[in-house]
Amino acid sequence: MNAHPSMDHNERKRIRLAAFRVTRLYPGPVGELVSRELMSWEEFGYRLSSGSMIMRIVDEVLNAQEQQSEAA
């Protein structure tokens, strides 16, 4: 039996979206690094913890994008 449940479609979708958006928020090597890390987690496909740093980064990136859109 697997100790870590698989991410559902919506979780994986949020991670992919954050991976795409982070390169716009942080152009250059920092954005690329975070994007690659997020995509690695999405490809791995296991939910290791809902409060993990990766999911906090996803939330941060998606919220920052929403705040930018509202300011424009």
C-alpha positions in Angstrom: 0.0 0.0 0.0 1.2 3.5 -0.9 2.0 5.7 2.1 1.5 8.9 0.1 -1.8 9.4 -1.7 -1.7 10.6 -5.3 -2.6 14.2 -6.0 -5.9 14.7 -7.6 -6.4 16.5 -11.0 -7.1 19.9 -9.5 -4.0 19.8 -7.3 -1.8 18.9 -10.3 -3.5 21.6 -12.4 -2.7 24.2 -9.7 0.9 23.2 -9.6 1.3 23.4 -13.4 -0.4 26.8 -13.4 1.9 28.1 -10.7 4.9 26.7 -12.6 3.9 28.6 -15.7 3.1 31.9 -13.8 6.2 32.0 -11.6 8.4 32.6 -14.7 6.3 35.7 -15.3 6.5 36.9 -11.7 10.3 36.2 -11.5 11.9 36.3 -14.9 15.3 34.8 -15.2 17.0 32.0 -13.3 15.0 32.3 -10.0 11.7 31.9 -11.8 13.1 29.0 -14.0 14.4 27.2 -10.9 11.1 27.5 -9.0 9.2 26.5 -12.2 11.3 23.4 -12.7 10.9 22.4 -9.1 7.1 22.8 -9.2 7.0 20.7 -12.5 9.1 18.0 -10.8 6.6 17.8 -8.0 3.6 17.7 -10.4 5.3 14.9 -12.4 6.1 13.0 -9.2 2.3 13.1 -8.5 2.2 12.3 -4.8 0.7 14.5 -2.1 3.3 14.5 0.6 1.7 17.2 2.8 -0.9 19.8 2.3 1.1 22.3 4.3 4.4 21.6 2.5 6.6 24.3 1.3 5.8 23.4 -2.3 2.0 23.9 -1.8 2.8 27.2 0.1 4.8 28.3 -2.9 1.9 27.4 -5.2 -0.5 29.4 -3.1 1.9 32.4 -3.0 2.4 32.4 -6.8 -1.2 32.1 -7.6 -2.2 34.8 -5.0 0.5 37.1 -6.3 -0.8 36.7 -9.8 -4.3 37.5 -8.7 -3.2 40.6 -6.9 -1.2 41.8 -9.9 -4.3 41.2 -12.1 -6.5 43.2 -9.8 -4.0 46.1 -9.6 -3.9 46.4 -13.4 
